[in-house]
Amino acid sequence: MCEVTDIHAQVREMESIIISQPGVEDVVVISVEDGNGENQLKAFVEPAEDTIPSKQGIMHACQNKSKYGRVPNTIIFGEIPRTLSGKVLRLRLLEASGA
C-alpha cells in the first residue's frame, strides 16, 4: 500500500502526463481504494472538441513517462462535471465510475 503523499504525487504526475496528450482538453485523476485496500487510479478525460484521444496512447505515455511506473487502472472519456465556479465535482466522478 502506498503512503498518502505518494498517491497525491502519482495523481498530479499522471494528470500532467495525460493533459499533454493529443486530443485531451482536461483531465482529473482520482484514487479509489478497492476491496483489497489497494489504490486504483481512475482517469477522467475530457476530449478536445471533435477529437477522440487514444486510450492506448494515454496508457503508453503514462507507462513511459511516469517515474512511479503507474498507469491508470481505468480511463473514462466524457465531460468533467464542475460547479459554476469551476471546481470539479469529485463525488459525481466517483458515482460515474461505479466506486
Number of C-alpha atoms within 10 A of each C-alpha: 9 8 7 10 9 12 18 14 12 22 21 14 18 28 20 16 19 26 18 14 15 15 18 20 17 17 22 20 24 22 18 15 12 10 7 7 9 12 17 17 21 21 25 24 26 22 21 14 9 6 12 14 18 14 14 9 13 23 18 12 17 23 17 12 14 15 11 14 10 18 22 20 12 14 17 16 15 12 14 19 15 12 8 7 6 8 10 14 12 15 11 13 20 14 9 11 15 7 10
